[in-house]
Every structure is written in C-alpha cells, then in structure tokens.
C-alpha cells in the first residue's frame, strides 16, 4: 500500500504531467524558431493522451468531477463544430494540473522556455540556423486604410518576427518574477529594465516595452509594500482593468466596420468622422495609436474578427484567419460560450489571488490582461504559451494539504 501511494498515486501521475508539459513547451519553442514542425498535430494528440492519463490517475472530489465533465462536454461540442481539439486539450490540461505544485511547474516551464530561447538565439547569432533580422513593412507611417508603409529592418534573433522576440521576453519575465520575486533585489529589477531597453532597441516593439516596464515597476512596488499586497483596493483595480480590457475588445469588434467608414470619410472626404458618434471616433483615434488593429478586423470579405463573424461555438471557417487582438480572437476562434467561460475562469482566478493575497499573481494577471487586448500570444493552440492555465488548474483543483506556494 505504501508503494502504491508513493509511486502509483504520486510519482507516475507527476511524471506523466511533466512529460506532457515538456512536449508542449518544446512545441512552443519549435514554433518560435524558423523550423516548420511537420508532426505538430500528432504531438498535440500525444500530449492530450498523456494529460488524460494523468487526469484518470488523480483523485477529484464530486464537485470537481462535475466541473470537469461539464467543461469536457463544452469542449466536445467545440470539437464537433470546429473540427479543432484546442478546447479539449486546454480543459484536460487544466484538470491535470491538480496535485502539481504551482511554483514548481512554472519554474520548470521558465527554465525549459529559457533554454529553448537561448538555443534559438545562439543558432541565429552564430549563423547556424535562423535569420537574425527581418526587413518588411511593419505598418508604421502609412495610410490606415491602405495598410501600406515603409520597410524597416528589425532584429528577430531567430524567432521569425521582432514581436515574437519581445513576447517571449515578456513571458519569461512574467514567469521568472512569479517564481523568484521574493529573492529579487532592486539591482535585479534595474538589470531587467536595462534588458528591456535592449530588447526594445532590437525589436522596436513599443507595446512590449511599455507592458514590461509596467510589469517591472508594479512587481518592484508589490515586493516592497505590504500595504498594496494586502489591500482589497489593489485586487478591485485588477478586476476593473480586466472588465475594461474585455469590454473595450468587444466594443472594438462590434464597431470595427463603423471605424473603417469613419476612417475612410476622414481620409478621402476630408470629413472629420462625418456621421460617426463619439464612441466610434474614440475607437478610431485609439486604433491609429495601435497600428490599425481594429481596422484589421475588417480586412476580409466577411469582416473576420468583427462581432458579426462570432458564433456561439465558433465555426470551421474561423480557425485559420489571423489578427492581433487577443480577447477578440478568443471569442472569434473559440466561440462566444467558450470565450465567456474562459473569462469566468479568469475572474475566479482573480478571486483566488485576493483570497491568498497573491500580489505577484495579481500583477502578472493584470499585465497579461492588458497585453492580450493588442496581442494574441496567449490565445493560441499552444498550451505552453499560457501559464495562466497552470494557475487556474492549481487554484481551482488544489489539494487541501498541499502548500500552493512551496518553493522547490
């Protein structure tokens, strides 16, 4: 019985989980390189089976089983309608996180991702594999409607696109801060800020530069002020930011065609927002600051991404079209019902941050909420990109006798 409890009930499930997580992280790293993965779909199916086995070997309460079964039914409906297994994989992964220490798995994800990124950069810099830079039109200094500008050269260091390099730097910082925040001195934050400036110099990614700066400043303040860590007001601010970010994204998707019309009238008819209300005019001005991301929702014949293209459980036609706005992509690609459930899961995660007074979790959650307004990095088929899923699994399905923040 002792052997069964130690090996079969604990060691084997944990081993299965980390094998699956390693493969998922490897898929992310390969995706960030210039290499085209010919067996990506097969690997997704393999990791699904591994996490499903971990789930079967894990004990859950009756309420947890009801929640898991309900979410798997939603995921199955999504699969039958879209033909894609993204939601099933995500639900199974989150459920499989039970019994795995949160900081332990995020630390593991941090180190594997860091080593993978270092390998990509090394191969690129040495000229072995991968381009160091990319020369193309990045959408600056152009007429918004024509979406044509001038070519620029920015550094990618083997990651295909400068924004991908900046995004991976942000994700590594977020994971690192969550795991090592209690050991980080002021000079480490200063060093990371200098690195941030360096990455900005290479990528010219203003959005990532601003987001990372806020992340570092907020984390530094949280680490040195128990006042902000303990006060309910900080968590209420996180809630308000989440509601505003999702609300703005829905509003942008609903009014994208009107924004295009207002932009057209201003550009070609010299009529400042003729016929447009204040909300549309505000969205147009914001869109001009975020490089036409709202207009991009109207670039296709069917206005893919705008709210008219959303479905309750998405559609097979919504699986491949690409745009940057992450919250919009959530509802467009996965459907209104899965999108709402994911937002509810985020709200429960925020509630758990408040109950546990997890201030660094709050900071990272808030920063990634803002980032997802303009970038779709977390809204992806790649589970290894979104470590918030690990947080959801650990907080929602955590063993009572397990210390959530046990550093290992």
C-alpha positions in Angstrom: 0.0 0.0 0.0 2.9 2.4 0.8 4.5 1.6 -2.5 1.1 2.2 -4.3 0.7 5.6 -2.6 4.2 6.8 -3.2 4.7 5.5 -6.8 1.4 4.9 -8.5 -0.6 7.7 -6.9 2.1 10.4 -6.8 5.2 9.7 -8.8 3.7 8.2 -12.0 1.0 11.0 -12.4 3.6 13.7 -11.8 6.0 12.0 -14.3 3.2 11.9 -16.9 2.3 15.5 -16.3 5.9 16.7 -16.8 6.4 14.6 -19.9 3.3 16.2 -21.4 4.4 19.7 -20.3 7.9 19.2 -21.7 6.4 18.2 -25.1 4.1 21.2 -25.1 6.9 23.6 -24.2 9.0 22.0 -26.9 6.3 22.7 -29.4 6.2 26.3 -28.4 10.0 26.7 -28.8 9.9 25.0 -32.2 7.1 27.3 -33.3 9.2 30.3 -32.3 12.1 29.1 -34.5 12.2 29.1 -38.2 11.6 25.4 -38.4 8.2 24.1 -39.6 7.1 21.3 -37.3 5.7 18.5 -39.6 4.3 16.5 -36.7 2.7 19.2 -34.6 -0.8 17.8 -34.8 0.5 14.3 -33.8 2.3 15.8 -30.8 -0.9 17.6 -29.8 -2.7 14.3 -29.7 0.1 12.6 -27.8 0.1 15.3 -25.1 -3.7 15.1 -24.8 -3.5 11.4 -24.1 -0.7 11.9 -21.6 -2.7 14.6 -19.7 -5.8 12.4 -19.9 -3.9 9.6 -18.2 -2.7 12.0 -15.6 -6.3 13.1 -15.0 -7.5 9.4 -14.7 -4.8 8.7 -12.1 -5.7 11.7 -10.0 -8.4 11.9 -7.2 -11.0 14.5 -7.6 -14.0 15.4 -5.4 -17.5 15.0 -6.7 -17.8 18.7 -7.4 -14.5 18.7 -9.3 -15.7 15.8 -11.4 -18.9 17.6 -12.2 -17.0 20.7 -13.3 -14.5 18.7 -15.4 -17.3 16.7 -17.1 -19.2 19.9 -17.8 -16.2 21.6 -19.3 -15.3 18.5 -21.4 -18.9 18.4 -22.8 -18.4 22.1 -23.8 -15.1 21.2 -25.3 -16.5 18.2 -27.2 -19.2 20.4 -28.7 -16.5 22.8 -29.8 -14.6 20.0 -31.4 -17.6 18.6 -33.2 -18.4 22.1 -34.6 -15.0 23.4 -35.5 -13.0 20.2 -36.1 -10.3 21.5 -33.8 -9.3 19.9 -30.5 -7.9 23.1 -28.9 -10.6 23.4 -26.2 -10.5 19.7 -25.2 -6.7 19.9 -24.9 -6.9 23.0 -22.7 -9.6 21.7 -20.4 -7.8 18.3 -19.9 -4.5 20.1 -19.2 -6.1 22.4 -16.6 -7.7 19.5 -14.9 -4.4 17.5 -15.0 -2.7 20.3 -13.0 -4.2 19.1 -9.8 -1.6 17.7 -7.4 1.2 19.6 -9.1 2.8 22.4 -7.1 2.2 25.7 -8.9 5.6 27.4 -8.5 7.3 24.1 -9.2 5.7 23.7 -12.6 6.0 27.4 -13.5 9.7 27.3 -12.6 10.1 24.2 -14.8 8.3 26.0 -17.6 10.5 29.0 -17.1 13.8 27.1 -17.3 12.7 24.9 -20.3 11.5 28.0 -22.2 14.6 30.0 -21.3 16.9 27.2 -22.5 14.9 26.9 -25.7 15.1 30.7 -26.4 18.8 30.7 -25.7 19.3 27.9 -28.2 17.3 29.7 -30.9 19.2 33.0 -30.3 22.6 31.1 -30.3 21.9 29.3 -33.5 20.8 32.6 -35.1 23.7 34.7 -33.9 26.3 32.1 -35.0 24.7 31.8 -38.4 23.9 28.1 -38.0 20.1 28.4 -38.3 17.6 31.2 -38.4 17.6 34.7 -39.6 18.8 37.4 -37.2 16.6 40.2 -38.6 13.6 40.8 -40.7 13.1 43.5 -43.3 9.4 44.2 -44.1 6.6 46.7 -43.8 5.6 46.8 -40.1 2.7 49.1 -40.6 4.0 52.5 -39.5 3.9 55.8 -41.2 1.1 54.8 -43.6 -2.5 55.5 -44.5 -4.5 53.3 -42.2 -7.0 52.1 -44.9 -4.3 51.1 -47.4 -2.2 49.5 -44.7 1.0 50.3 -46.6 4.0 52.0 -45.2 7.8 51.8 -45.4 10.1 48.8 -45.0 12.2 48.6 -41.8 14.8 46.2 -40.5 14.3 44.9 -37.0 16.0 42.1 -35.2 14.3 38.7 -34.5 17.3 36.7 -33.3 15.9 33.6 -34.9 12.3 33.9 -33.7 10.8 34.9 -37.1 9.3 38.2 -36.1 10.6 41.0 -33.7 7.2 40.9 -31.8 7.8 37.2 -31.2 11.1 38.0 -29.6 9.6 40.7 -27.4 6.7 38.5 -26.5 8.9 35.6 -25.3 11.0 38.1 -23.3 7.8 39.3 -21.6 6.6 35.7 -20.9 10.0 34.8 -19.4 10.0 37.9 -17.2 6.4 37.2 -16.0 7.2 33.5 -15.1 10.5 34.5 -13.5 9.0 37.2 -11.4 6.2 34.9 -10.2 8.7 32.2 -9.1 11.7 34.3 -7.9 10.0 37.6 -6.8 10.8 37.0 -3.1 14.5 36.8 -3.9 14.8 39.7 -6.3 16.8 42.7 -5.2 16.5 46.2 -6.6 19.5 45.8 -8.8 18.0 42.8 -10.4 15.0 44.9 -11.4 17.4 47.5 -12.7 19.2 44.9 -14.8 15.9 43.6 -16.2 14.9 47.2 -17.0 18.1 47.6 -18.9 17.5 44.4 -20.7 14.0 45.7 -21.6 15.6 48.8 -23.2 18.0 46.5 -25.1 15.1 44.3 -26.4 13.3 47.4 -27.4 16.3 48.6 -29.3 16.4 45.3 -31.2 12.7 44.9 -31.9 11.3 48.5 -31.7 8.2 46.9 -30.1 6.7 49.9 -28.2 3.8 47.9 -26.8 6.0 45.2 -25.2 8.4 47.9 -24.0 5.6 49.7 -22.2 4.0 46.5 -20.8 7.3 45.1 -19.5 8.1 48.5 -17.9 4.8 48.5 -16.0 5.3 44.8 -15.0 8.7 45.6 -13.5 7.6 48.7 -11.7 4.4 47.1 -10.3 6.3 44.0 -9.2 9.0 46.1 -7.6 6.4 48.1 -5.6 4.5 44.9 -4.6 7.7 43.3 -3.3 8.4 46.2 -1.1 4.9 47.4 0.1 2.8 45.1 2.2 0.1 47.9 2.0 -0.5 47.2 -1.7 -0.3 43.4 -1.2 -2.9 43.2 1.5 -5.4 45.9 0.4 -8.6 44.9 -1.3 -8.4 48.0 -3.5 -5.5 46.6 -5.4 -7.5 43.5 -6.4 -10.5 45.6 -7.3 -8.3 47.6 -9.6 -7.3 44.3 -11.2 -10.9 43.4 -11.7 -11.8 46.8 -13.2 -8.8 46.6 -15.6 -10.0 43.1 -16.7 -13.6 44.3 -17.3 -12.3 47.4 -19.2 -10.0 45.4 -21.4 -12.5 42.7 -22.3 -15.2 45.4 -22.7 -13.0 47.5 -25.0 -12.2 44.5 -27.1 -15.9 43.6 -27.5 -16.8 47.2 -28.3 -14.0 47.3 -30.9 -15.2 44.2 -32.6 -18.8 45.5 -32.6 -17.8 48.8 -34.2 -14.9 47.8 -36.4 -16.9 48.4 -39.7 -18.0 51.8 -38.4 -14.4 52.7 -37.6 -13.5 51.8 -41.2 -16.2 54.0 -42.5 -15.1 56.9 -40.3 -11.5 56.5 -41.3 -12.5 56.4 -45.0 -14.5 59.6 -44.7 -11.7 61.4 -42.9 -9.0 60.2 -45.3 -10.8 60.7 -48.6 -13.6 63.1 -48.0 -11.8 65.4 -45.5 -14.7 65.0 -43.2 -13.8 64.5 -39.6 -15.8 61.5 -38.6 -18.8 62.5 -40.6 -21.8 60.7 -39.2 -19.8 58.9 -36.5 -20.7 59.0 -32.8 -18.2 59.8 -30.1 -17.6 56.1 -29.3 -16.6 55.4 -32.9 -14.4 58.5 -33.1 -12.6 57.4 -29.9 -12.1 53.9 -31.2 -10.7 55.4 -34.5 -8.2 57.5 -32.6 -7.1 54.6 -30.4 -6.8 52.4 -33.5 -4.4 54.9 -35.0 -2.2 54.5 -32.0 -2.3 50.7 -32.1 -1.4 50.4 -35.8 -4.8 49.6 -37.2 -5.6 46.6 -35.2 -9.3 47.4 -35.1 -9.3 48.0 -38.9 -7.6 44.7 -39.3 -10.9 43.1 -38.2 -12.5 44.4 -41.4 -9.7 43.4 -43.9 -11.5 40.3 -45.2 -14.7 40.0 -47.2 -16.6 38.6 -44.2 -15.1 41.0 -41.7 -13.4 38.1 -39.9 -12.9 39.1 -36.2 -15.7 41.7 -36.1 -18.6 40.7 -33.9 -20.7 39.7 -36.9 -18.4 36.8 -37.5 -18.7 35.5 -33.9 -20.6 32.3 -33.3 -21.8 30.5 -30.1 -19.2 27.7 -30.7 -17.2 29.3 -33.5 -17.0 27.8 -37.0 -14.6 25.8 -39.1 -14.1 29.0 -41.1 -12.8 30.8 -38.0 -9.9 28.6 -37.3 -7.2 30.0 -39.6 -7.7 33.8 -40.0 -5.1 35.8 -38.1 -5.2 39.1 -36.3 -3.5 40.6 -33.3 -6.3 41.4 -30.8 -6.2 38.6 -28.3 -9.6 39.0 -26.5 -11.3 39.4 -29.8 -9.6 36.3 -31.1 -10.8 34.4 -28.1 -14.4 34.9 -29.0 -13.9 34.7 -32.7 -11.8 31.5 -32.8 -13.3 29.5 -29.9 -16.9 30.9 -29.8 -18.9 33.1 -27.5 -19.8 30.4 -25.0 -16.2 29.1 -24.6 -15.0 32.7 -24.5 -17.4 33.6 -21.7 -16.4 30.5 -19.7 -12.7 31.4 -20.1 -13.4 35.0 -18.8 -15.3 33.5 -15.9 -12.3 31.3 -15.2 -10.1 34.4 -15.2 -12.5 36.1 -12.7 -12.3 33.1 -10.4 -8.5 33.1 -10.7 -8.5 36.8 -9.7 -10.8 36.0 -6.7 -8.3 33.3 -5.6 -5.4 35.8 -5.9 -7.4 38.0 -3.5 -8.1 35.2 -1.0 -4.5 34.1 -1.0 -3.2 37.7 -1.1 -1.1 36.6 -4.1 0.1 40.0 -5.1 2.5 38.9 -7.8 -0.2 36.7 -9.3 -2.4 39.8 -9.4 0.3 41.9 -11.1 1.0 39.3 -13.8 -2.7 38.6 -14.4 -3.3 42.3 -14.8 -0.4 42.9 -17.1 -1.3 39.9 -19.3 -4.9 41.1 -19.4 -3.8 44.4 -20.9 -1.3 42.8 -23.2 -4.0 40.5 -24.6 -6.0 43.5 -25.8 -3.4 44.1 -28.6 -1.6 40.8 -28.9 -2.9 37.2 -29.3 0.1 35.4 -27.8 -1.9 33.7 -25.0 -4.9 33.0 -27.2 -3.3 30.1 -29.1 -3.3 26.4 -29.9 -0.1 26.3 -27.9 -0.8 25.4 -24.3 2.8 26.1 -23.3 2.4 29.8 -24.1 -0.3 30.4 -21.5 1.0 29.7 -18.0 -2.2 31.2 -16.6 -3.8 27.8 -17.4 -1.4 26.3 -14.8 -2.5 28.8 -12.2 -6.2 28.0 -13.0 -5.6 24.3 -12.5 -3.7 24.7 -9.3 -6.0 27.2 -7.7 -9.3 25.6 -8.8 -8.3 22.0 -8.1 -5.6 22.2 -5.5 -5.2 19.6 -2.8 -6.1 21.0 0.7 -2.9 19.6 2.2 -0.6 20.9 -0.5 1.2 24.3 0.1 0.5 26.2 -3.1 3.5 28.4 -2.8 6.0 25.9 -1.7 9.3 26.9 -3.3 11.4 24.0 -4.5 
